[in-house]
Amino acid sequence: RRLPATVVTELACLDGPATAAVSDQLVAVYRAAMAAPPFFESEVETGWFAEELAGELTEAGYRCWVAREDGGPVVGFAYGFPTGEVPPEGWYGLLREAVGPDGADNWLAGQFAVVWIAVHPDRRGRGLGRELLERLLDGAGTERAWLVTHGLDAPARALYRSLGFRELGRAPLGWHDAERVVLPATLAAPALVDRVRGHTLAAFRRRVPARITLADPDGTVAEVD
């Protein structure tokens, strides 16, 4: 389906309660994104994602950037929160083992975790995922960030590489204990982030002529024509 020549894209930063109000829309985006190749996930994994999302909305420092078009439902999102300690038990224990004690202490503990990012398949290829992830990282408030992702050479991996994420380890951290890759990155200084964001936003607008509306959790709204 062809999109209109001009699309009004709203990018909004949500806290936990605001995300809860549209959680069904995030789940719908996840379902569409992860059922497609090369992931081929089922309703089982979508249900697990919904449970994980619900359990993470109250994490300290939680924030979620979402994208909507023409006042419609969410078509993309990226969320995360700062990591506390990395304990030696459970899922975090596997994570610590994958990167080693020094890696966990230097790259993960106290740093920002990018938990999930997804864009509806119909909206891919236009820089929306990059815009969401960059805005999430802009407000991380930490020196570093990290994420866990598939080992597949999917477009997301190219995005992560372009933002400085590099492999630190691998472990059975995915659904069904599937192997996943741990990628940390050093975050850019605020002045550099603003400069890079300007170039990214310009490229995003070249792909889709649009008016972009930005909204922060405090209700502040700015429009970029």
Long-range contacts (C-beta under 8 A, 24 or more apart in sequence): 1-122, 3-208, 4-70, 5-209, 6-209, 6-210, 6-211, 7-69, 7-70, 7-208, 7-209, 7-210, 8-69, 8-70, 8-71, 8-210, 8-211, 8-212, 8-213, 9-67, 9-68, 9-69, 9-128, 9-208, 9-210, 9-211, 9-212, 9-213, 10-67, 10-68, 10-69, 10-71, 10-212, 10-213, 10-214, 10-215, 11-65, 11-66, 11-67, 11-131, 11-132, 11-135, 11-212, 11-213, 11-214, 11-215, 12-65, 12-66, 12-68, 12-213, 12-214, 12-215, 12-216, 13-63, 13-64, 13-65, 13-135, 13-139, 13-215, 13-216, 13-217, 14-63, 14-64, 14-65, 14-66, 14-217, 15-62, 15-63, 15-64, 15-217, 16-57, 16-58, 16-59, 16-62, 17-57, 18-64, 18-217, 19-53, 19-57, 19-62, 19-64, 19-66, 19-79, 20-54, 20-57, 22-66, 22-73, 22-74, 23-50, 23-53, 23-54, 23-57, 25-66, 25-73, 25-74, 26-53, 26-64, 26-66, 26-74, 26-77, 26-118, 27-53, 28-73, 28-74, 29-74, 29-75, 29-76, 29-77, 29-118, 29-119, 29-120, 30-116, 30-118, 32-120, 32-121, 32-122, 33-118, 33-119, 33-120, 33-121, 34-118, 36-121, 38-152, 38-154, 39-150, 39-152, 41-175, 45-175, 48-175, 49-116, 53-116, 56-81, 56-115, 61-112, 61-141, 63-136, 63-139, 63-217, 64-136, 65-132, 65-135, 65-136, 66-132, 67-119, 67-123, 67-128, 67-131, 67-132, 69-123, 75-119, 75-120, 75-122, 75-123, 75-128, 76-118, 76-119, 76-120, 76-123, 76-128, 76-129, 76-132, 77-116, 77-117, 77-118, 77-132, 78-114, 78-116, 78-117, 78-118, 78-129, 78-132, 78-133, 78-135, 78-136, 79-115, 79-116, 79-117, 79-136, 80-112, 80-113, 80-114, 80-115, 80-116, 80-136, 80-140, 80-145, 80-147, 81-112, 81-113, 81-115, 82-110, 82-111, 82-112, 82-113, 82-140, 82-141, 82-142, 83-108, 83-109, 83-110, 83-111, 83-112, 83-113, 83-146, 84-109, 84-110, 85-109, 91-173, 94-171, 94-172, 94-173, 95-148, 95-171, 95-173, 95-182, 97-171, 98-168, 98-169, 98-170, 98-171, 98-173, 98-182, 99-168, 99-169, 99-182, 99-184, 100-169, 103-168, 103-169, 103-184, 107-144, 107-146, 107-168, 107-184, 108-146, 108-184, 110-142, 111-142, 111-143, 111-144, 111-145, 111-146, 111-184, 112-137, 112-140, 112-141, 112-142, 112-144, 112-145, 112-146, 112-187, 113-145, 113-146, 113-147, 114-145, 114-146, 114-147, 115-147, 117-156, 124-155, 125-207, 126-204, 126-207, 126-208, 127-200, 127-203, 127-204, 127-207, 128-204, 129-156, 129-159, 130-159, 130-162, 130-200, 130-204, 131-200, 131-201, 131-204, 133-159, 133-163, 134-163, 134-193, 134-196, 134-197, 134-200, 135-197, 137-163, 137-187, 137-193, 138-190, 138-193, 138-197, 140-187, 142-187, 143-186, 143-187, 144-184, 144-185, 144-186, 144-187, 145-184, 145-185, 145-187, 146-182, 146-183, 146-184, 146-185, 147-182, 147-183, 148-173, 148-174, 148-180, 148-181, 148-182, 148-183, 149-180, 149-181, 149-183, 150-174, 150-180, 150-181, 151-179, 151-180, 151-181, 160-185, 164-188
